[in-house]
C-alpha cells in the first residue's frame, strides 16, 4: 500500500496499449461500457484505463481493486463512499491515460493526444469566448495554444464535476509565456498547472493549499508498493 499525503498529488501517465485488459477488476457497469465500443482497440483502452485506476486506488486504500464500489455525486463525478477523503480523476485520449490522485482535495485532469484528428478550430469557435479565440490567434503555434486552453478548461470542469455546457464558467487566459491561468472567481479557490511531463497537452486543476506534484510512468521500474516515495522515480514540480 502507498500513502497519499496532503502535501502531494500523484500524477501517473500510462501507455494503455502496453497494458493488459483487466475485465476481472471492473464491475458490471464498467464491463458493459467497455464492451459497448465498436472498435476492439477502444474497448481495450477503456478497460485498461479503468482497471489501472482501480489498481492505484486499491493500493492507496489497502483494498482489492475489484472490491471498490463507486458512488456518483449529484454532479455526476465518481467517488469512493468508503474512502471519501481520496480525490482522483482519470483522463485518456488515444493510447495515453493520465490519472491524478491525492487526499482531501477535489481534482480534475485532462489530456489530449496530438495524433488524434480534431477539428480544433470548430471546437474553439463553438465553445470558447471571444478573448480565448483571440488568444489562440492564427499561424504557427495556434494549435498548441488551443490545446493549452482546451485541456485547462476541461480539467476545471472535471474538478468541479460539470459538463461541457458549463464551459462559459471556466474562463482561461494565457500569460505572456503562453501558460494558462485561471480568471476570477476561479483563481480564488483553484490551482491550475500544465502537465508538460506527460508529453502531450495536459492540465491539472485542484482546490485547497498549493501542493507538489510527483510524476510517474506506468509500469514503474520496480513494483509499486513501498516505492512510491523513492526519490529515484519522482520529479517534484511546483503546483
C-alpha positions in Angstrom: 0.0 0.0 0.0 1.3 3.5 -0.7 0.3 6.6 1.3 -1.3 9.6 -0.3 -0.5 12.7 1.8 -1.8 16.2 2.0 1.4 17.7 0.6 1.5 16.0 -2.8 -0.6 15.0 -5.8 0.5 11.8 -7.6 0.3 12.0 -11.5 0.5 8.7 -13.3 0.9 8.5 -17.1 0.5 5.3 -19.0 0.5 3.9 -22.5 -2.8 1.9 -22.5 -1.7 -0.2 -25.4 1.0 -1.7 -23.3 -1.4 -2.8 -20.5 -3.4 -6.0 -20.3 -7.1 -5.8 -20.5 -8.3 -6.4 -16.9 -12.0 -7.1 -17.1 -11.7 -9.0 -13.9 -11.0 -5.8 -12.0 -14.1 -4.0 -13.4 -17.6 -4.0 -12.1 -20.6 -4.9 -14.3 -21.3 -1.4 -15.4 -17.7 -0.8 -16.4 -17.5 -4.0 -18.3 -20.8 -3.1 -20.1 -19.4 0.3 -21.1 -16.1 -1.3 -22.3 -17.9 -3.8 -24.5 -20.1 -1.1 -26.0 -17.3 0.3 -28.1 -17.3 -0.7 -31.8 -13.5 -1.0 -32.1 -11.7 -3.6 -30.0 -8.8 -1.2 -29.5 -11.1 1.4 -27.9 -12.7 -1.3 -25.7 -9.3 -2.4 -24.5 -8.1 1.1 -23.8 -11.2 1.9 -21.7 -10.9 -1.3 -19.7 -7.2 -0.9 -19.2 -7.5 2.7 -18.1 -10.3 2.0 -15.6 -8.5 -1.2 -14.4 -5.4 0.8 -13.7 -7.4 3.4 -11.8 -8.8 0.6 -9.6 -5.3 -0.8 -9.1 -3.9 2.6 -7.9 -6.9 3.3 -5.7 -6.7 -0.2 -4.3 -3.1 0.4 -3.3 -3.9 3.7 -1.8 -6.7 2.4 0.5 -5.3 -1.1 1.0 -8.2 -3.0 -0.6 -8.5 -5.4 -3.5 -9.1 -3.3 -6.7 -12.1 -5.3 -7.8 -13.8 -4.8 -4.4 -14.0 -1.0 -4.7 -17.6 0.3 -5.0 -18.2 3.6 -6.8 -20.6 6.3 -5.8 -21.8 9.1 -8.0 -22.1 12.6 -6.7 -25.0 14.9 -7.7 -22.6 16.5 -10.3 -22.1 13.1 -11.9 -18.5 12.8 -10.7 -17.5 9.3 -9.3 -16.1 8.9 -5.8 -15.5 6.2 -3.2 -18.1 6.4 -0.4 -16.0 4.1 1.8 -13.0 6.5 1.3 -14.4 10.0 0.9 -11.0 11.7 1.5 -9.5 10.2 -1.6 -9.5 12.6 -4.6 -8.9 11.2 -8.0 -9.5 11.8 -11.7 -8.8 9.9 -14.9 -8.4 11.2 -18.5 -7.5 9.2 -21.6 -7.1 10.1 -25.3 -6.0 7.5 -27.8 -3.4 5.3 -26.1 -2.4 7.8 -23.4 -4.1 8.0 -20.0 -3.3 10.3 -17.0 -4.5 9.6 -13.5 -4.3 12.2 -10.7 -4.6 11.1 -7.0 -4.5 13.0 -3.8 -6.0 13.3 -0.3 -8.5 15.9 0.9 -8.9 17.7 -2.4 -11.1 18.0 -5.5 -9.1 17.3 -8.6 -9.5 17.2 -12.4 -7.1 16.2 -15.1 -7.3 16.3 -18.9 -5.1 15.1 -21.7 -5.3 15.2 -25.5 -3.4 13.0 -27.9 -1.8 15.1 -30.7 -2.0 12.3 -33.3 -5.8 12.3 -32.9 -7.7 14.1 -35.7 -9.6 17.0 -34.1 -11.4 20.0 -35.6 -9.9 22.3 -33.0 -10.9 25.5 -34.8 -14.5 24.3 -34.9 -14.4 23.5 -31.2 -12.9 26.8 -30.4 -15.5 28.8 -32.4 -18.3 26.9 -30.6 -17.0 26.7 -27.0 -14.5 29.5 -26.5 -15.3 33.1 -25.7 -14.0 36.0 -27.8 -10.9 36.6 -25.6 -9.9 32.9 -25.7 -10.3 32.8 -29.5 -8.1 35.9 -29.8 -5.6 34.2 -27.5 -5.4 31.2 -29.9 -4.7 33.6 -32.8 -3.5 32.4 -36.2 -0.4 30.9 -37.8 2.4 29.0 -36.1 1.6 27.9 -32.5 -2.2 28.4 -32.8 -2.9 24.7 -32.4 -0.6 24.4 -29.4 -2.4 27.4 -27.8 -5.8 25.8 -28.5 -4.8 22.6 -26.7 -3.3 24.5 -23.8 -6.7 26.3 -23.3 -8.8 23.3 -24.0 -7.1 20.9 -21.6 -7.1 23.6 -18.9 -10.9 24.2 -19.4 -11.7 20.5 -19.4 -9.6 20.0 -16.2 -11.6 22.7 -14.5 -14.9 21.2 -15.4 -13.8 17.7 -14.3 -12.5 19.1 -11.0 -15.8 20.8 -10.3 -17.9 18.0 -11.8 -19.6 19.8 -14.6 -20.2 19.0 -18.3 -19.3 20.9 -21.5 -22.4 23.1 -21.0 -20.6 24.9 -18.2 -17.5 25.9 -20.3 -18.5 29.5 -20.1 -18.0 29.2 -16.3 -14.3 28.2 -16.8 -12.6 31.2 -18.4 -8.9 30.7 -19.1 -6.3 33.2 -20.2 -2.7 32.8 -21.5 0.1 34.7 -19.9 3.0 36.2 -21.9 4.8 32.9 -21.8 1.7 31.0 -23.1 0.9 29.4 -19.8 -2.7 29.0 -18.9 -4.1 30.8 -15.9 -7.5 30.9 -14.2 -9.5 34.1 -14.1 -11.6 35.4 -11.3 -13.5 34.0 -9.4 -12.0 30.5 -10.2 -8.5 31.6 -9.1 -9.7 32.3 -5.6 -10.3 28.6 -5.0 -8.5 26.6 -7.6 -4.9 25.9 -8.8 -4.1 25.2 -12.5 -0.9 23.8 -13.8 0.0 22.4 -17.2 1.5 18.8 -17.1 4.4 19.1 -19.6 5.9 15.8 -18.3 3.0 13.9 -19.9 4.4 14.5 -23.3 1.0 15.6 -24.7 -1.2 18.6 -24.0 -2.4 18.0 -20.4 -3.5 20.1 -17.4 -4.3 19.6 -13.8 -6.7 21.6 -11.6 -7.2 21.2 -7.8 -8.5 23.1 -4.8 -7.1 23.7 -1.4 -3.5 24.6 -0.4 -0.7 24.5 -3.0 0.8 21.0 -3.4 3.9 19.5 -5.1 3.3 17.1 -8.0 5.0 13.7 -8.3 5.1 12.3 -11.8 5.1 8.6 -12.7 5.3 6.4 -15.8 3.4 3.1 -15.5 4.6 0.4 -15.3 7.2 1.6 -12.9 10.8 0.2 -13.0 10.0 -1.7 -9.8 6.9 -3.0 -8.1 4.9 0.0 -6.8 4.1 -0.9 -3.2 6.8 0.6 -0.9 8.5 2.5 -3.7 6.1 5.4 -4.5 8.1 7.7 -2.3 11.5 6.5 -3.6 13.1 9.7 -4.9 14.8 7.9 -7.8 11.4 7.7 -9.5 9.8 11.0 -8.7 10.1 14.5 -10.2 8.5 17.1 -7.8 7.1 20.1 -9.7 5.7 23.3 -8.2 1.9 23.2 -8.3 
